[in-house]
Amino acid sequence: MKFPERFAALPEYAFPRLRALLDHHEAGGEPVSMTIGEPTHPFPDWVAEVLASHLAGFNRYPPNEGTPELRTAVAGWVKRRYGAVLDPATQICNVNGSREALFNACLAVSPERKAGQRPFVLVPNPFYQVYAVAAVASEADPVYVPATAATGFLPDYAALPAETLDRVTVAYLCSPANPQGAVASLDYWLELLALAEKHDFKIFADECYSEIWRTAPPPGALEALVRSGADPERVVVFNSLSKRSNLPGARSGFVAGGPETMARIKQLRSYNGAPVPLPLQAVSTRAWSDETHVIANQALYAEKYALADEVFAGAQGYQPPEGGFFLWLPVEDGEAAALKLWTQTGVRVLPGAYLSRDTDSGNPGKGYIRVALVAPKDELKRGLIRLRDCLYG
Ligand SMILES: Cc1ncc(COP(=O)(O)O)c(C=O)c1O
């Protein structure tokens, strides 16, 4: 028996690819990892206490969509953050981190055919890799749309031909963007919503970096929905406690959207989902209800942004990220730069092309490296200075 060809055709995932590039070379210094976007700031003190007081919950199967308390806490956060009113009963579902939801929601809502043809799913290029795999699994064709310096590092979906847009079922948009750090303005969201209304597709807003920002809280898709009065079924929002609360290991996030769309997502999840354990749902309830730890976390990222600005002051092509915790640094060739950096300094970064796809107009990630600002500050400083001196010296 054969394996499905549509998955076999996928490129190797970024991290095994990086290991294959670097691991048979010796590190040229004490290793500093700036590859994976795994937050290392402390999670709130009260996590242990909340977990301990809910241990009995491990004795029970957790509710698939999240407890009513958790969904109400998420609705409260969404109202405070975006001014949007969501019904916790019909519009919010707890998920095991946003990655699984970004995948499963596409399966749940993208139809087999649109306008009598195989559908398209819009994917910014470069991008968080699950979007393309979700499209392929949904039997849609991903359309990779450049999100480069020329377009403000966000995709210009409106520039696609009308006949392409008419076949679109889902458009992914990440803001703040991984890897580029660009933030979609309210106008950007409003224009995208108008495009979605015109061509009848859904926007999948990946907002898991929404609380990691430099100068002002990034506007969200739900905020644009409130402003525009567009059909609530147009927007599906994904967020998570991984970055906001430094709880990537808790595997807890949410997906929110219009009641009809959410009914489809929840239906599929009731068959294939692994609900978040009850003690972790209790932690999540508290986390979405508390802003103090988020503000403390933002202060730590502010120090890291300032450090990066200081180290790269005057470096050609350095653009401070507006949000998220990655630097997207221009180099001649990302793979060659990552290899040079590792063998000469021990600093490990990700070649941009591992996060992007070849298109007719080239590969928009090829001339970049992605640098995660997640290490403790002293280690981060050492790493950034070595990186600057090696690649921009
Ligand atoms: C852009 C983007 N979306 C989604 C995720 C998934 O995060 P989680 O599943 O931990 O919520 C990540 C994780 O790094 C990410 O970078």
The ligand as a Tripos MOL2 file, in Angstrom:
@<TRIPOS>MOLECULE
LIG
   16    16     1     0     0
SMALL
NO_CHARGES

@<TRIPOS>ATOM
      1 C1          2.3740   31.8690   13.9660 C.3       1 LIG1
      2 C2          2.0920   30.7850   14.9280 C.ar      1 LIG1
      3 N1          0.8500   30.3300   15.0170 N.ar      1 LIG1
      4 C3          0.5280   29.3410   15.8690 C.ar      1 LIG1
      5 C4          1.4830   28.7780   16.6910 C.ar      1 LIG1
      6 C5          1.0710   27.6380   17.5620 C.3       1 LIG1
      7 O1          1.2420   27.8780   18.8960 O.3       1 LIG1
      8 P1          0.4430   27.0600   19.9970 P.3       1 LIG1
      9 O2         -0.0480   25.7980   19.3460 O.co2     1 LIG1
     10 O3          1.4290   26.8120   21.0560 O.co2     1 LIG1
     11 O4         -0.6990   27.9370   20.3910 O.co2     1 LIG1
     12 C6          2.8090   29.2260   16.6450 C.ar      1 LIG1
     13 C7          3.8350   28.6070   17.4890 C.2       1 LIG1
     14 O5          4.9760   28.8830   17.4890 O.2       1 LIG1
     15 C8          3.1180   30.2740   15.7360 C.ar      1 LIG1
     16 O6          4.3570   30.7530   15.6360 O.3       1 LIG1
@<TRIPOS>BOND
     1     1     2 1
     2     2     3 ar
     3     2    15 ar
     4     3     4 ar
     5     4     5 ar
     6     5     6 1
     7     5    12 ar
     8     6     7 1
     9     7     8 1
    10     8     9 2
    11     8    10 1
    12     8    11 1
    13    12    13 1
    14    12    15 ar
    15    13    14 2
    16    15    16 1
@<TRIPOS>SUBSTRUCTURE
     1 LIG1         1 GROUP 0 **** ****
